[in-house]
């Protein structure tokens, strides 16, 4: 894998997480204003497809869904899973 490939993957990862953060922000705004909400299933799916860091950042920074169970535990499990996958990839033989 070339440095260009790694840079592209990092940029896509960053973009995905910024999009997920933005969607959590929109849901937080809807919660405050009594608007249409994004389902917890959708929010968790976005975290699962690679946006877990954006989701956790939004949860902490925006204080969104911090007391909702099992949402909070599922999101933590997704983050741990992603961390384990990154570690496996980082130390996998080429």
MDAnalysis code that builds the backbone (N, CA, C; Angstrom):
import MDAnalysis as mda
import numpy as np

u = mda.Universe.empty(282, n_residues=94, atom_resindex=np.repeat(np.arange(94), 3), trajectory=True)
u.add_TopologyAttr("name", ["N", "CA", "C"] * 94)
u.add_TopologyAttr("resid", np.arange(1, 95))
u.add_TopologyAttr("resname", ["UNK", "UNK", "UNK", "UNK", "UNK", "UNK", "UNK", "UNK", "UNK", "UNK", "UNK", "UNK", "UNK", "UNK", "UNK", "UNK", "UNK", "UNK", "UNK", "UNK", "UNK", "UNK", "UNK", "UNK", "UNK", "UNK", "UNK", "UNK", "UNK", "UNK", "UNK", "UNK", "UNK", "UNK", "UNK", "UNK", "UNK", "UNK", "UNK", "UNK", "UNK", "UNK", "UNK", "UNK", "UNK", "UNK", "UNK", "UNK", "UNK", "UNK", "UNK", "UNK", "UNK", "UNK", "UNK", "UNK", "UNK", "UNK", "UNK", "UNK", "UNK", "UNK", "UNK", "UNK", "UNK", "UNK", "UNK", "UNK", "UNK", "UNK", "UNK", "UNK", "UNK", "UNK", "UNK", "UNK", "UNK", "UNK", "UNK", "UNK", "UNK", "UNK", "UNK", "UNK", "UNK", "UNK", "UNK", "UNK", "UNK", "UNK", "UNK", "UNK", "UNK", "UNK"])
u.atoms.positions = np.array([
    [0.854, -1.178, 0.000],
    [0.000, 0.000, 0.000],
    [0.896, 1.236, 0.000],
    [0.622, 2.133, -0.908],
    [1.449, 3.332, -1.029],
    [0.975, 4.414, -0.059],
    [1.809, 5.410, 0.114],
    [1.459, 6.521, 0.990],
    [0.231, 7.253, 0.470],
    [0.087, 7.324, -0.849],
    [-1.086, 7.964, -1.441],
    [-2.351, 7.209, -1.063],
    [-2.289, 5.882, -1.092],
    [-3.443, 5.074, -0.703],
    [-3.804, 5.302, 0.764],
    [-2.785, 5.344, 1.603],
    [-3.014, 5.568, 3.034],
    [-3.615, 6.948, 3.253],
    [-3.113, 7.940, 2.541],
    [-3.646, 9.301, 2.658],
    [-5.103, 9.355, 2.220],
    [-5.429, 8.686, 1.133],
    [-6.818, 8.654, 0.654],
    [-7.724, 7.979, 1.665],
    [-7.267, 6.856, 2.222],
    [-8.080, 6.151, 3.220],
    [-8.285, 7.008, 4.462],
    [-7.247, 7.696, 4.888],
    [-7.351, 8.569, 6.057],
    [-8.327, 9.715, 5.785],
    [-8.273, 10.277, 4.589],
    [-9.187, 11.370, 4.225],
    [-10.639, 10.880, 4.193],
    [-10.854, 9.694, 3.648],
    [-12.213, 9.132, 3.624],
    [-12.715, 8.849, 5.036],
    [-11.841, 8.308, 5.884],
    [-12.196, 8.037, 7.276],
    [-12.566, 9.329, 7.997],
    [-11.758, 10.363, 7.800],
    [-12.034, 11.659, 8.423],
    [-13.355, 12.234, 7.917],
    [-13.583, 12.167, 6.610],
    [-14.825, 12.688, 6.025],
    [-16.040, 11.941, 6.572],
    [-15.955, 10.618, 6.638],
    [-17.064, 9.822, 7.177],
    [-17.367, 10.222, 8.610],
    [-16.344, 10.372, 9.418],
    [-16.561, 10.722, 10.818],
    [-17.091, 12.140, 10.991],
    [-16.693, 13.059, 10.126],
    [-17.259, 14.411, 10.172],
    [-18.740, 14.396, 9.774],
    [-19.081, 13.567, 8.802],
    [-20.483, 13.438, 8.393],
    [-21.308, 12.848, 9.533],
    [-20.782, 11.799, 10.172],
    [-21.504, 11.179, 11.290],
    [-21.672, 12.186, 12.431],
    [-20.617, 12.925, 12.745],
    [-20.719, 13.956, 13.785],
    [-21.822, 14.953, 13.424],
    [-21.864, 15.367, 12.177],
    [-22.875, 16.334, 11.724],
    [-24.290, 15.775, 11.852],
    [-24.458, 14.509, 11.553],
    [-25.783, 13.887, 11.665],
    [-26.204, 13.811, 13.128],
    [-25.283, 13.472, 14.012],
    [-25.591, 13.478, 15.448],
    [-25.955, 14.902, 15.898],
    [-25.241, 15.894, 15.362],
    [-25.549, 17.291, 15.677],
    [-26.975, 17.646, 15.242],
    [-27.344, 17.241, 14.024],
    [-28.703, 17.512, 13.538],
    [-29.748, 16.840, 14.416],
    [-29.470, 15.630, 14.868],
    [-30.411, 14.946, 15.746],
    [-30.510, 15.647, 17.093],
    [-29.402, 16.145, 17.595],
    [-29.417, 16.887, 18.866],
    [-30.248, 18.162, 18.717],
    [-30.074, 18.857, 17.599],
    [-30.868, 20.060, 17.347],
    [-32.356, 19.723, 17.274],
    [-32.691, 18.627, 16.605],
    [-34.091, 18.203, 16.507],
    [-34.640, 17.872, 17.887],
    [-33.821, 17.256, 18.727],
    [-34.263, 16.927, 20.089],
    [-34.562, 18.197, 20.877],
    [-33.736, 19.189, 20.711],
    [-33.941, 20.458, 21.426],
    [-35.175, 21.206, 20.926],
    [-35.408, 21.121, 19.610],
    [-36.478, 21.912, 18.999],
    [-37.773, 21.137, 18.761],
    [-37.818, 19.893, 19.179],
    [-39.021, 19.092, 18.987],
    [-39.260, 18.695, 17.540],
    [-38.195, 18.619, 16.768],
    [-38.310, 18.281, 15.350],
    [-38.228, 16.798, 15.075],
    [-38.170, 16.460, 13.786],
    [-38.075, 15.077, 13.346],
    [-36.737, 14.500, 13.769],
    [-36.759, 13.326, 14.405],
    [-35.555, 12.708, 14.952],
    [-35.025, 11.602, 14.060],
    [-33.758, 11.365, 14.163],
    [-33.095, 10.263, 13.468],
    [-33.130, 9.068, 14.413],
    [-33.495, 7.912, 13.901],
    [-33.642, 6.735, 14.763],
    [-32.294, 6.328, 15.364],
    [-32.369, 5.722, 16.549],
    [-31.163, 5.221, 17.199],
    [-30.508, 4.152, 16.336],
    [-31.309, 3.354, 15.663],
    [-30.765, 2.313, 14.781],
    [-29.896, 2.946, 13.691],
    [-30.375, 4.031, 13.095],
    [-29.604, 4.724, 12.054],
    [-28.324, 5.311, 12.630],
    [-28.419, 5.928, 13.796],
    [-27.230, 6.513, 14.419],
    [-26.187, 5.442, 14.721],
    [-26.626, 4.298, 15.236],
    [-25.692, 3.217, 15.537],
    [-25.140, 2.580, 14.263],
    [-25.952, 2.485, 13.227],
    [-25.480, 1.951, 11.946],
    [-24.382, 2.843, 11.379],
    [-24.559, 4.146, 11.467],
    [-23.533, 5.077, 10.991],
    [-22.229, 4.890, 11.771],
    [-22.351, 4.655, 13.061],
    [-21.161, 4.385, 13.869],
    [-20.512, 3.073, 13.429],
    [-21.326, 2.054, 13.175],
    [-20.805, 0.729, 12.826],
    [-20.079, 0.715, 11.480],
    [-20.539, 1.510, 10.536],
    [-19.899, 1.477, 9.208],
    [-18.583, 2.265, 9.168],
    [-18.148, 2.755, 10.301],
    [-16.845, 3.417, 10.354],
    [-16.862, 4.776, 11.013],
    [-18.017, 5.233, 11.431],
    [-18.118, 6.564, 12.018],
    [-18.139, 6.574, 13.538],
    [-17.547, 5.567, 14.163],
    [-17.629, 5.465, 15.623],
    [-16.913, 6.617, 16.334],
    [-15.801, 7.061, 15.803],
    [-15.107, 8.177, 16.463],
    [-15.919, 9.465, 16.368],
    [-16.537, 9.712, 15.218],
    [-17.414, 10.874, 15.072],
    [-18.623, 10.785, 15.979],
    [-19.168, 9.572, 16.113],
    [-20.336, 9.364, 16.970],
    [-19.989, 9.603, 18.436],
    [-18.873, 9.049, 18.879],
    [-18.464, 9.221, 20.278],
    [-18.094, 10.676, 20.541],
    [-17.418, 11.309, 19.592],
    [-17.081, 12.729, 19.759],
    [-18.346, 13.564, 19.892],
    [-19.342, 13.285, 19.047],
    [-20.607, 14.025, 19.127],
    [-21.305, 13.754, 20.450],
    [-21.283, 12.508, 20.871],
    [-21.932, 12.157, 22.132],
    [-21.308, 12.938, 23.287],
    [-19.995, 13.020, 23.292],
    [-19.302, 13.708, 24.392],
    [-19.417, 15.227, 24.278],
    [-19.133, 15.757, 23.108],
    [-19.110, 17.213, 22.926],
    [-20.514, 17.807, 23.014],
    [-21.472, 17.149, 22.364],
    [-22.846, 17.668, 22.315],
    [-23.701, 17.189, 23.480],
    [-23.157, 16.262, 24.264],
    [-23.911, 15.612, 25.349],
    [-25.201, 15.004, 24.804],
    [-25.035, 14.247, 23.741],
    [-26.181, 13.654, 23.061],
    [-26.225, 12.155, 23.312],
    [-27.333, 11.673, 23.825],
    [-27.558, 10.249, 24.092],
    [-26.572, 9.709, 25.124],
    [-26.183, 10.526, 26.078],
    [-25.212, 10.090, 27.080],
    [-25.837, 9.231, 28.172],
    [-27.136, 9.317, 28.371],
    [-27.792, 8.516, 29.410],
    [-28.703, 7.442, 28.847],
    [-28.784, 7.343, 27.540],
    [-29.665, 6.368, 26.898],
    [-29.014, 4.996, 26.870],
    [-29.635, 4.040, 27.522],
    [-29.196, 2.644, 27.444],
    [-30.247, 1.881, 26.664],
    [-29.915, 0.925, 25.847],
    [-28.574, 0.369, 25.647],
    [-27.742, 1.106, 24.610],
    [-28.222, 2.249, 24.104],
    [-27.510, 2.999, 23.065],
    [-26.064, 3.254, 23.460],
    [-25.871, 3.739, 24.655],
    [-24.531, 4.097, 25.119],
    [-23.597, 2.887, 25.133],
    [-24.097, 1.768, 25.629],
    [-23.283, 0.554, 25.694],
    [-22.993, -0.014, 24.316],
    [-23.967, 0.031, 23.432],
    [-23.754, -0.473, 22.070],
    [-22.718, 0.389, 21.352],
    [-22.815, 1.692, 21.512],
    [-21.839, 2.580, 20.877],
    [-20.434, 2.313, 21.425],
    [-20.323, 2.095, 22.722],
    [-19.017, 1.771, 23.314],
    [-18.486, 0.455, 22.749],
    [-19.357, -0.533, 22.580],
    [-18.941, -1.824, 22.021],
    [-18.463, -1.667, 20.579],
    [-19.144, -0.833, 19.810],
    [-18.730, -0.581, 18.420],
    [-17.344, 0.069, 18.402],
    [-17.119, 1.022, 19.283],
    [-15.816, 1.693, 19.347],
    [-14.720, 0.695, 19.710],
    [-14.983, -0.189, 20.655],
    [-14.003, -1.214, 21.048],
    [-13.733, -2.160, 19.877],
    [-14.788, -2.564, 19.185],
    [-14.633, -3.425, 18.012],
    [-13.752, -2.756, 16.956],
    [-14.014, -1.495, 16.683],
    [-13.217, -0.773, 15.691],
    [-11.760, -0.656, 16.142],
    [-11.558, -0.405, 17.415],
    [-10.193, -0.332, 17.945],
    [-9.457, -1.655, 17.778],
    [-10.154, -2.764, 18.056],
    [-9.550, -4.088, 17.903],
    [-9.223, -4.369, 16.440],
    [-10.118, -3.979, 15.534],
    [-9.864, -4.176, 14.101],
    [-8.654, -3.366, 13.635],
    [-8.531, -2.145, 14.097],
    [-7.380, -1.312, 13.733],
    [-6.089, -1.943, 14.245],
    [-6.119, -2.452, 15.473],
    [-4.932, -3.093, 16.038],
    [-4.556, -4.336, 15.233],
    [-5.545, -5.123, 14.839],
    [-5.283, -6.320, 14.040],
    [-4.651, -5.943, 12.696],
    [-5.205, -4.910, 12.076],
    [-4.655, -4.476, 10.780],
    [-3.258, -3.891, 10.930],
    [-3.043, -3.165, 12.016],
    [-1.744, -2.516, 12.217],
    [-0.627, -3.541, 12.436],
    [-0.964, -4.649, 13.082],
    [0.056, -5.631, 13.396],
    [-0.023, -6.895, 12.552],
    [-0.853, -6.870, 11.527],
    [-0.968, -8.033, 10.639],
    [0.260, -8.100, 9.734],
    [0.749, -9.300, 9.543],
    [1.882, -9.423, 8.618],
    [1.460, -9.113, 7.200],
    [2.336, -8.496, 6.457],
    [2.022, -8.129, 5.077],
    [2.246, -9.244, 4.172],
])
